[in-house]
Amino acid sequence: MRIEAILSQGCASRESLEANIREALSREGVEAKVNFRVVGEKEARAMGLPGSPSVFVDGEDLEGLRLMEGTVS
């Protein structure tokens, strides 16, 4: 599994996001390559990011994924 978190410069969510991702991986017993990337506003717009942070799992934006029944949101 590959997780990419893209954050805008000055986004205050990095520490809590990183902790949440690591905890979720640990709880589920899943190994993943996790990458955090900080981008400027211009680059974020060019990438079409919906907000900060934006998290992608194996290239899929978490915002666009439908929650499966029984999962925690």
PDB file of N, CA, C and O in Angstrom:
ATOM      1  N   MET A   1       0.845  -1.169   0.000  1.00  0.00           N
ATOM      2  CA  MET A   1       0.000   0.000   0.000  1.00  0.00           C
ATOM      3  C   MET A   1       0.893   1.236   0.000  1.00  0.00           C
ATOM      4  O   MET A   1       1.957   1.259   0.619  1.00  0.00           O
ATOM      5  N   ARG A   2       0.437   2.247  -0.701  1.00  0.00           N
ATOM      6  CA  ARG A   2       1.172   3.507  -0.783  1.00  0.00           C
ATOM      7  C   ARG A   2       0.226   4.640  -0.361  1.00  0.00           C
ATOM      8  O   ARG A   2      -0.870   4.778  -0.905  1.00  0.00           O
ATOM      9  N   ILE A   3       0.653   5.433   0.599  1.00  0.00           N
ATOM     10  CA  ILE A   3      -0.140   6.572   1.072  1.00  0.00           C
ATOM     11  C   ILE A   3       0.645   7.843   0.813  1.00  0.00           C
ATOM     12  O   ILE A   3       1.814   7.949   1.183  1.00  0.00           O
ATOM     13  N   GLU A   4      -0.008   8.809   0.173  1.00  0.00           N
ATOM     14  CA  GLU A   4       0.626  10.108  -0.045  1.00  0.00           C
ATOM     15  C   GLU A   4      -0.278  11.185   0.544  1.00  0.00           C
ATOM     16  O   GLU A   4      -1.451  11.296   0.187  1.00  0.00           O
ATOM     17  N   ALA A   5       0.285  11.968   1.446  1.00  0.00           N
ATOM     18  CA  ALA A   5      -0.428  13.083   2.060  1.00  0.00           C
ATOM     19  C   ALA A   5       0.184  14.365   1.525  1.00  0.00           C
ATOM     20  O   ALA A   5       1.380  14.608   1.683  1.00  0.00           O
ATOM     21  N   ILE A   6      -0.642  15.178   0.895  1.00  0.00           N
ATOM     22  CA  ILE A   6      -0.163  16.438   0.330  1.00  0.00           C
ATOM     23  C   ILE A   6      -0.781  17.566   1.146  1.00  0.00           C
ATOM     24  O   ILE A   6      -2.001  17.663   1.284  1.00  0.00           O
ATOM     25  N   LEU A   7       0.088  18.413   1.680  1.00  0.00           N
ATOM     26  CA  LEU A   7      -0.342  19.503   2.540  1.00  0.00           C
ATOM     27  C   LEU A   7       0.107  20.836   1.958  1.00  0.00           C
ATOM     28  O   LEU A   7       1.160  20.930   1.327  1.00  0.00           O
ATOM     29  N   SER A   8      -0.703  21.862   2.179  1.00  0.00           N
ATOM     30  CA  SER A   8      -0.296  23.197   1.754  1.00  0.00           C
ATOM     31  C   SER A   8       0.674  23.768   2.778  1.00  0.00           C
ATOM     32  O   SER A   8       0.682  23.366   3.942  1.00  0.00           O
ATOM     33  N   GLN A   9       1.485  24.704   2.326  1.00  0.00           N
ATOM     34  CA  GLN A   9       2.420  25.344   3.241  1.00  0.00           C
ATOM     35  C   GLN A   9       1.629  25.992   4.373  1.00  0.00           C
ATOM     36  O   GLN A   9       0.621  26.658   4.136  1.00  0.00           O
ATOM     37  N   GLY A  10       2.086  25.794   5.585  1.00  0.00           N
ATOM     38  CA  GLY A  10       1.422  26.382   6.740  1.00  0.00           C
ATOM     39  C   GLY A  10       0.261  25.569   7.278  1.00  0.00           C
ATOM     40  O   GLY A  10      -0.361  25.975   8.260  1.00  0.00           O
ATOM     41  N   CYS A  11      -0.054  24.423   6.660  1.00  0.00           N
ATOM     42  CA  CYS A  11      -1.142  23.576   7.161  1.00  0.00           C
ATOM     43  C   CYS A  11      -0.740  23.036   8.534  1.00  0.00           C
ATOM     44  O   CYS A  11       0.327  22.443   8.688  1.00  0.00           O
ATOM     45  N   ALA A  12      -1.597  23.245   9.516  1.00  0.00           N
ATOM     46  CA  ALA A  12      -1.289  22.845  10.889  1.00  0.00           C
ATOM     47  C   ALA A  12      -1.646  21.393  11.181  1.00  0.00           C
ATOM     48  O   ALA A  12      -1.508  20.941  12.318  1.00  0.00           O
ATOM     49  N   SER A  13      -2.101  20.663  10.177  1.00  0.00           N
ATOM     50  CA  SER A  13      -2.601  19.306  10.399  1.00  0.00           C
ATOM     51  C   SER A  13      -1.554  18.210  10.297  1.00  0.00           C
ATOM     52  O   SER A  13      -1.873  17.051  10.562  1.00  0.00           O
ATOM     53  N   ARG A  14      -0.338  18.520   9.930  1.00  0.00           N
ATOM     54  CA  ARG A  14       0.629  17.466   9.636  1.00  0.00           C
ATOM     55  C   ARG A  14       0.858  16.510  10.807  1.00  0.00           C
ATOM     56  O   ARG A  14       0.791  15.293  10.634  1.00  0.00           O
ATOM     57  N   GLU A  15       1.124  17.045  11.982  1.00  0.00           N
ATOM     58  CA  GLU A  15       1.435  16.173  13.120  1.00  0.00           C
ATOM     59  C   GLU A  15       0.280  15.237  13.448  1.00  0.00           C
ATOM     60  O   GLU A  15       0.487  14.037  13.630  1.00  0.00           O
ATOM     61  N   SER A  16      -0.926  15.770  13.526  1.00  0.00           N
ATOM     62  CA  SER A  16      -2.071  14.924  13.865  1.00  0.00           C
ATOM     63  C   SER A  16      -2.391  13.957  12.732  1.00  0.00           C
ATOM     64  O   SER A  16      -2.771  12.815  12.990  1.00  0.00           O
ATOM     65  N   LEU A  17      -2.246  14.387  11.493  1.00  0.00           N
ATOM     66  CA  LEU A  17      -2.484  13.499  10.353  1.00  0.00           C
ATOM     67  C   LEU A  17      -1.492  12.340  10.352  1.00  0.00           C
ATOM     68  O   LEU A  17      -1.872  11.185  10.162  1.00  0.00           O
ATOM     69  N   GLU A  18      -0.229  12.660  10.565  1.00  0.00           N
ATOM     70  CA  GLU A  18       0.794  11.615  10.595  1.00  0.00           C
ATOM     71  C   GLU A  18       0.507  10.609  11.718  1.00  0.00           C
ATOM     72  O   GLU A  18       0.608   9.400  11.513  1.00  0.00           O
ATOM     73  N   ALA A  19       0.151  11.112  12.894  1.00  0.00           N
ATOM     74  CA  ALA A  19      -0.160  10.228  14.021  1.00  0.00           C
ATOM     75  C   ALA A  19      -1.376   9.359  13.711  1.00  0.00           C
ATOM     76  O   ALA A  19      -1.377   8.169  14.024  1.00  0.00           O
ATOM     77  N   ASN A  20      -2.408   9.936  13.104  1.00  0.00           N
ATOM     78  CA  ASN A  20      -3.618   9.177  12.770  1.00  0.00           C
ATOM     79  C   ASN A  20      -3.338   8.093  11.740  1.00  0.00           C
ATOM     80  O   ASN A  20      -3.846   6.979  11.860  1.00  0.00           O
ATOM     81  N   ILE A  21      -2.534   8.408  10.731  1.00  0.00           N
ATOM     82  CA  ILE A  21      -2.201   7.418   9.706  1.00  0.00           C
ATOM     83  C   ILE A  21      -1.415   6.276  10.333  1.00  0.00           C
ATOM     84  O   ILE A  21      -1.735   5.109  10.108  1.00  0.00           O
ATOM     85  N   ARG A  22      -0.401   6.593  11.109  1.00  0.00           N
ATOM     86  CA  ARG A  22       0.422   5.557  11.740  1.00  0.00           C
ATOM     87  C   ARG A  22      -0.421   4.678  12.682  1.00  0.00           C
ATOM     88  O   ARG A  22      -0.257   3.458  12.703  1.00  0.00           O
ATOM     89  N   GLU A  23      -1.313   5.297  13.452  1.00  0.00           N
ATOM     90  CA  GLU A  23      -2.162   4.535  14.362  1.00  0.00           C
ATOM     91  C   GLU A  23      -3.102   3.610  13.578  1.00  0.00           C
ATOM     92  O   GLU A  23      -3.270   2.446  13.942  1.00  0.00           O
ATOM     93  N   ALA A  24      -3.707   4.118  12.516  1.00  0.00           N
ATOM     94  CA  ALA A  24      -4.619   3.294  11.710  1.00  0.00           C
ATOM     95  C   ALA A  24      -3.882   2.107  11.097  1.00  0.00           C
ATOM     96  O   ALA A  24      -4.397   0.989  11.095  1.00  0.00           O
ATOM     97  N   LEU A  25      -2.679   2.348  10.578  1.00  0.00           N
ATOM     98  CA  LEU A  25      -1.893   1.255   9.997  1.00  0.00           C
ATOM     99  C   LEU A  25      -1.545   0.218  11.053  1.00  0.00           C
ATOM    100  O   LEU A  25      -1.613  -0.984  10.799  1.00  0.00           O
ATOM    101  N   SER A  26      -1.175   0.683  12.229  1.00  0.00           N
ATOM    102  CA  SER A  26      -0.822  -0.213  13.319  1.00  0.00           C
ATOM    103  C   SER A  26      -2.019  -1.041  13.762  1.00  0.00           C
ATOM    104  O   SER A  26      -1.910  -2.257  13.925  1.00  0.00           O
ATOM    105  N   ARG A  27      -3.152  -0.392  13.956  1.00  0.00           N
ATOM    106  CA  ARG A  27      -4.368  -1.093  14.395  1.00  0.00           C
ATOM    107  C   ARG A  27      -4.808  -2.154  13.395  1.00  0.00           C
ATOM    108  O   ARG A  27      -5.271  -3.231  13.772  1.00  0.00           O
ATOM    109  N   GLU A  28      -4.654  -1.831  12.113  1.00  0.00           N
ATOM    110  CA  GLU A  28      -5.088  -2.765  11.073  1.00  0.00           C
ATOM    111  C   GLU A  28      -4.013  -3.778  10.706  1.00  0.00           C
ATOM    112  O   GLU A  28      -4.274  -4.726   9.965  1.00  0.00           O
ATOM    113  N   GLY A  29      -2.802  -3.577  11.226  1.00  0.00           N
ATOM    114  CA  GLY A  29      -1.706  -4.481  10.909  1.00  0.00           C
ATOM    115  C   GLY A  29      -1.285  -4.404   9.448  1.00  0.00           C
ATOM    116  O   GLY A  29      -0.911  -5.408   8.842  1.00  0.00           O
ATOM    117  N   VAL A  30      -1.351  -3.209   8.899  1.00  0.00           N
ATOM    118  CA  VAL A  30      -1.045  -2.988   7.489  1.00  0.00           C
ATOM    119  C   VAL A  30       0.275  -2.234   7.367  1.00  0.00           C
ATOM    120  O   VAL A  30       0.538  -1.290   8.112  1.00  0.00           O
ATOM    121  N   GLU A  31       1.089  -2.662   6.425  1.00  0.00           N
ATOM    122  CA  GLU A  31       2.322  -1.939   6.129  1.00  0.00           C
ATOM    123  C   GLU A  31       2.078  -1.065   4.907  1.00  0.00           C
ATOM    124  O   GLU A  31       1.406  -1.470   3.959  1.00  0.00           O
ATOM    125  N   ALA A  32       2.632   0.133   4.947  1.00  0.00           N
ATOM    126  CA  ALA A  32       2.456   1.054   3.835  1.00  0.00           C
ATOM    127  C   ALA A  32       3.653   1.973   3.740  1.00  0.00           C
ATOM    128  O   ALA A  32       4.301   2.291   4.738  1.00  0.00           O
ATOM    129  N   LYS A  33       3.930   2.389   2.528  1.00  0.00           N
ATOM    130  CA  LYS A  33       4.918   3.428   2.304  1.00  0.00           C
ATOM    131  C   LYS A  33       4.151   4.745   2.412  1.00  0.00           C
ATOM    132  O   LYS A  33       3.224   4.994   1.642  1.00  0.00           O
ATOM    133  N   VAL A  34       4.543   5.588   3.373  1.00  0.00           N
ATOM    134  CA  VAL A  34       3.840   6.841   3.622  1.00  0.00           C
ATOM    135  C   VAL A  34       4.748   8.008   3.254  1.00  0.00           C
ATOM    136  O   VAL A  34       5.898   8.074   3.687  1.00  0.00           O
ATOM    137  N   ASN A  35       4.221   8.924   2.453  1.00  0.00           N
ATOM    138  CA  ASN A  35       4.977  10.079   2.010  1.00  0.00           C
ATOM    139  C   ASN A  35       4.177  11.347   2.318  1.00  0.00           C
ATOM    140  O   ASN A  35       2.995  11.443   1.987  1.00  0.00           O
ATOM    141  N   PHE A  36       4.826  12.300   2.945  1.00  0.00           N
ATOM    142  CA  PHE A  36       4.218  13.601   3.208  1.00  0.00           C
ATOM    143  C   PHE A  36       4.897  14.628   2.309  1.00  0.00           C
ATOM    144  O   PHE A  36       6.124  14.685   2.226  1.00  0.00           O
ATOM    145  N   ARG A  37       4.090  15.428   1.645  1.00  0.00           N
ATOM    146  CA  ARG A  37       4.623  16.405   0.694  1.00  0.00           C
ATOM    147  C   ARG A  37       3.952  17.754   0.928  1.00  0.00           C
ATOM    148  O   ARG A  37       2.728  17.841   1.027  1.00  0.00           O
ATOM    149  N   VAL A  38       4.758  18.797   1.015  1.00  0.00           N
ATOM    150  CA  VAL A  38       4.237  20.148   1.205  1.00  0.00           C
ATOM    151  C   VAL A  38       4.344  20.889  -0.127  1.00  0.00           C
ATOM    152  O   VAL A  38       5.401  20.913  -0.757  1.00  0.00           O
ATOM    153  N   VAL A  39       3.229  21.494  -0.543  1.00  0.00           N
ATOM    154  CA  VAL A  39       3.198  22.227  -1.802  1.00  0.00           C
ATOM    155  C   VAL A  39       2.686  23.638  -1.570  1.00  0.00           C
ATOM    156  O   VAL A  39       1.977  23.905  -0.600  1.00  0.00           O
ATOM    157  N   GLY A  40       3.050  24.522  -2.460  1.00  0.00           N
ATOM    158  CA  GLY A  40       2.554  25.887  -2.416  1.00  0.00           C
ATOM    159  C   GLY A  40       1.150  25.963  -3.003  1.00  0.00           C
ATOM    160  O   GLY A  40       0.671  25.013  -3.623  1.00  0.00           O
ATOM    161  N   GLU A  41       0.504  27.094  -2.803  1.00  0.00           N
ATOM    162  CA  GLU A  41      -0.873  27.275  -3.268  1.00  0.00           C
ATOM    163  C   GLU A  41      -0.989  27.108  -4.778  1.00  0.00           C
ATOM    164  O   GLU A  41      -1.937  26.492  -5.265  1.00  0.00           O
ATOM    165  N   LYS A  42      -0.043  27.646  -5.509  1.00  0.00           N
ATOM    166  CA  LYS A  42      -0.073  27.564  -6.975  1.00  0.00           C
ATOM    167  C   LYS A  42       0.023  26.104  -7.434  1.00  0.00           C
ATOM    168  O   LYS A  42      -0.716  25.679  -8.322  1.00  0.00           O
ATOM    169  N   GLU A  43       0.925  25.352  -6.832  1.00  0.00           N
ATOM    170  CA  GLU A  43       1.087  23.939  -7.194  1.00  0.00           C
ATOM    171  C   GLU A  43      -0.153  23.127  -6.809  1.00  0.00           C
ATOM    172  O   GLU A  43      -0.579  22.244  -7.553  1.00  0.00           O
ATOM    173  N   ALA A  44      -0.726  23.431  -5.647  1.00  0.00           N
ATOM    174  CA  ALA A  44      -1.930  22.726  -5.197  1.00  0.00           C
ATOM    175  C   ALA A  44      -3.076  22.952  -6.183  1.00  0.00           C
ATOM    176  O   ALA A  44      -3.796  22.015  -6.526  1.00  0.00           O
ATOM    177  N   ARG A  45      -3.244  24.192  -6.636  1.00  0.00           N
ATOM    178  CA  ARG A  45      -4.289  24.487  -7.626  1.00  0.00           C
ATOM    179  C   ARG A  45      -4.035  23.760  -8.934  1.00  0.00           C
ATOM    180  O   ARG A  45      -4.958  23.217  -9.541  1.00  0.00           O
ATOM    181  N   ALA A  46      -2.774  23.751  -9.367  1.00  0.00           N
ATOM    182  CA  ALA A  46      -2.418  23.073 -10.616  1.00  0.00           C
ATOM    183  C   ALA A  46      -2.681  21.571 -10.531  1.00  0.00           C
ATOM    184  O   ALA A  46      -3.003  20.933 -11.534  1.00  0.00           O
ATOM    185  N   MET A  47      -2.542  21.013  -9.332  1.00  0.00           N
ATOM    186  CA  MET A  47      -2.783  19.587  -9.123  1.00  0.00           C
ATOM    187  C   MET A  47      -4.274  19.285  -8.953  1.00  0.00           C
ATOM    188  O   MET A  47      -4.679  18.123  -8.974  1.00  0.00           O
ATOM    189  N   GLY A  48      -5.092  20.331  -8.786  1.00  0.00           N
ATOM    190  CA  GLY A  48      -6.525  20.147  -8.603  1.00  0.00           C
ATOM    191  C   GLY A  48      -6.898  19.589  -7.237  1.00  0.00           C
ATOM    192  O   GLY A  48      -7.901  18.889  -7.098  1.00  0.00           O
ATOM    193  N   LEU A  49      -6.088  19.899  -6.231  1.00  0.00           N
ATOM    194  CA  LEU A  49      -6.355  19.373  -4.892  1.00  0.00           C
ATOM    195  C   LEU A  49      -7.573  20.062  -4.291  1.00  0.00           C
ATOM    196  O   LEU A  49      -7.723  21.278  -4.407  1.00  0.00           O
ATOM    197  N   PRO A  50      -8.454  19.277  -3.643  1.00  0.00           N
ATOM    198  CA  PRO A  50      -9.672  19.844  -3.065  1.00  0.00           C
ATOM    199  C   PRO A  50      -9.447  20.604  -1.766  1.00  0.00           C
ATOM    200  O   PRO A  50     -10.305  21.391  -1.365  1.00  0.00           O
ATOM    201  N   GLY A  51      -8.327  20.394  -1.104  1.00  0.00           N
ATOM    202  CA  GLY A  51      -8.046  21.057   0.167  1.00  0.00           C
ATOM    203  C   GLY A  51      -6.792  20.489   0.782  1.00  0.00           C
ATOM    204  O   GLY A  51      -6.122  19.637   0.198  1.00  0.00           O
ATOM    205  N   SER A  52      -6.482  20.972   1.974  1.00  0.00           N
ATOM    206  CA  SER A  52      -5.286  20.512   2.658  1.00  0.00           C
ATOM    207  C   SER A  52      -5.668  20.041   4.050  1.00  0.00           C
ATOM    208  O   SER A  52      -6.354  20.756   4.780  1.00  0.00           O
ATOM    209  N   PRO A  53      -5.243  18.878   4.415  1.00  0.00           N
ATOM    210  CA  PRO A  53      -4.436  17.958   3.622  1.00  0.00           C
ATOM    211  C   PRO A  53      -5.297  17.150   2.654  1.00  0.00           C
ATOM    212  O   PRO A  53      -6.497  16.975   2.871  1.00  0.00           O
ATOM    213  N   SER A  54      -4.680  16.671   1.605  1.00  0.00           N
ATOM    214  CA  SER A  54      -5.296  15.727   0.680  1.00  0.00           C
ATOM    215  C   SER A  54      -4.531  14.419   0.831  1.00  0.00           C
ATOM    216  O   SER A  54      -3.301  14.403   0.795  1.00  0.00           O
ATOM    217  N   VAL A  55      -5.263  13.327   1.000  1.00  0.00           N
ATOM    218  CA  VAL A  55      -4.633  12.032   1.247  1.00  0.00           C
ATOM    219  C   VAL A  55      -5.038  11.060   0.150  1.00  0.00           C
ATOM    220  O   VAL A  55      -6.218  10.908  -0.167  1.00  0.00           O
ATOM    221  N   PHE A  56      -4.034  10.406  -0.419  1.00  0.00           N
ATOM    222  CA  PHE A  56      -4.248   9.445  -1.494  1.00  0.00           C
ATOM    223  C   PHE A  56      -3.737   8.079  -1.044  1.00  0.00           C
ATOM    224  O   PHE A  56      -2.635   7.963  -0.508  1.00  0.00           O
ATOM    225  N   VAL A  57      -4.543   7.055  -1.265  1.00  0.00           N
ATOM    226  CA  VAL A  57      -4.152   5.683  -0.962  1.00  0.00           C
ATOM    227  C   VAL A  57      -4.097   4.940  -2.289  1.00  0.00           C
ATOM    228  O   VAL A  57      -5.105   4.797  -2.981  1.00  0.00           O
ATOM    229  N   ASP A  58      -2.904   4.473  -2.628  1.00  0.00           N
ATOM    230  CA  ASP A  58      -2.690   3.810  -3.916  1.00  0.00           C
ATOM    231  C   ASP A  58      -3.250   4.646  -5.065  1.00  0.00           C
ATOM    232  O   ASP A  58      -3.848   4.122  -6.005  1.00  0.00           O
ATOM    233  N   GLY A  59      -3.039   5.964  -4.966  1.00  0.00           N
ATOM    234  CA  GLY A  59      -3.438   6.882  -6.024  1.00  0.00           C
ATOM    235  C   GLY A  59      -4.877   7.352  -5.973  1.00  0.00           C
ATOM    236  O   GLY A  59      -5.267   8.215  -6.759  1.00  0.00           O
ATOM    237  N   GLU A  60      -5.679   6.806  -5.065  1.00  0.00           N
ATOM    238  CA  GLU A  60      -7.093   7.193  -4.941  1.00  0.00           C
ATOM    239  C   GLU A  60      -7.252   8.233  -3.838  1.00  0.00           C
ATOM    240  O   GLU A  60      -6.780   8.039  -2.718  1.00  0.00           O
ATOM    241  N   ASP A  61      -7.921   9.341  -4.164  1.00  0.00           N
ATOM    242  CA  ASP A  61      -8.165  10.400  -3.194  1.00  0.00           C
ATOM    243  C   ASP A  61      -9.175   9.909  -2.159  1.00  0.00           C
ATOM    244  O   ASP A  61     -10.268   9.475  -2.524  1.00  0.00           O
ATOM    245  N   LEU A  62      -8.824   9.971  -0.877  1.00  0.00           N
ATOM    246  CA  LEU A  62      -9.735   9.518   0.169  1.00  0.00           C
ATOM    247  C   LEU A  62     -11.059  10.274   0.150  1.00  0.00           C
ATOM    248  O   LEU A  62     -12.091   9.706   0.507  1.00  0.00           O
ATOM    249  N   GLU A  63     -11.053  11.526  -0.253  1.00  0.00           N
ATOM    250  CA  GLU A  63     -12.284  12.301  -0.330  1.00  0.00           C
ATOM    251  C   GLU A  63     -13.263  11.651  -1.298  1.00  0.00           C
ATOM    252  O   GLU A  63     -14.476  11.720  -1.097  1.00  0.00           O
ATOM    253  N   GLY A  64     -12.748  11.025  -2.338  1.00  0.00           N
ATOM    254  CA  GLY A  64     -13.611  10.455  -3.363  1.00  0.00           C
ATOM    255  C   GLY A  64     -14.005   9.011  -3.124  1.00  0.00           C
ATOM    256  O   GLY A  64     -14.854   8.478  -3.838  1.00  0.00           O
ATOM    257  N   LEU A  65     -13.407   8.367  -2.134  1.00  0.00           N
ATOM    258  CA  LEU A  65     -13.727   6.968  -1.875  1.00  0.00           C
ATOM    259  C   LEU A  65     -15.022   6.864  -1.080  1.00  0.00           C
ATOM    260  O   LEU A  65     -15.256   7.652  -0.164  1.00  0.00           O
ATOM    261  N   ARG A  66     -15.856   5.902  -1.424  1.00  0.00           N
ATOM    262  CA  ARG A  66     -17.075   5.647  -0.669  1.00  0.00           C
ATOM    263  C   ARG A  66     -16.728   4.774   0.522  1.00  0.00           C
ATOM    264  O   ARG A  66     -15.974   3.808   0.401  1.00  0.00           O
ATOM    265  N   LEU A  67     -17.277   5.117   1.658  1.00  0.00           N
ATOM    266  CA  LEU A  67     -17.045   4.318   2.866  1.00  0.00           C
ATOM    267  C   LEU A  67     -17.818   3.018   2.758  1.00  0.00           C
ATOM    268  O   LEU A  67     -18.981   2.999   2.357  1.00  0.00           O
ATOM    269  N   MET A  68     -17.162   1.947   3.117  1.00  0.00           N
ATOM    270  CA  MET A  68     -17.817   0.657   3.137  1.00  0.00           C
ATOM    271  C   MET A  68     -18.607   0.531   4.428  1.00  0.00           C
ATOM    272  O   MET A  68     -18.214   1.077   5.459  1.00  0.00           O
ATOM    273  N   GLU A  69     -19.695  -0.173   4.372  1.00  0.00           N
ATOM    274  CA  GLU A  69     -20.527  -0.356   5.564  1.00  0.00           C
ATOM    275  C   GLU A  69     -19.688  -0.966   6.680  1.00  0.00           C
ATOM    276  O   GLU A  69     -18.951  -1.929   6.466  1.00  0.00           O
ATOM    277  N   GLY A  70     -19.810  -0.398   7.862  1.00  0.00           N
ATOM    278  CA  GLY A  70     -19.100  -0.910   9.007  1.00  0.00           C
ATOM    279  C   GLY A  70     -17.750  -0.249   9.234  1.00  0.00           C
ATOM    280  O   GLY A  70     -17.067  -0.582  10.203  1.00  0.00           O
ATOM    281  N   THR A  71     -17.342   0.675   8.374  1.00  0.00           N
ATOM    282  CA  THR A  71     -16.070   1.353   8.596  1.00  0.00           C
ATOM    283  C   THR A  71     -16.311   2.605   9.415  1.00  0.00           C
ATOM    284  O   THR A  71     -17.428   3.119   9.476  1.00  0.00           O
ATOM    285  N   VAL A  72     -15.269   3.080  10.033  1.00  0.00           N
ATOM    286  CA  VAL A  72     -15.344   4.291  10.841  1.00  0.00           C
ATOM    287  C   VAL A  72     -14.948   5.465   9.973  1.00  0.00           C
ATOM    288  O   VAL A  72     -13.937   5.406   9.273  1.00  0.00           O
ATOM    289  N   SER A  73     -15.719   6.517  10.009  1.00  0.00           N
ATOM    290  CA  SER A  73     -15.383   7.707   9.223  1.00  0.00           C
ATOM    291  C   SER A  73     -14.676   8.731  10.078  1.00  0.00           C
ATOM    292  O   SER A  73     -14.314   9.801   9.588  1.00  0.00           O
TER     293      SER A  73
END
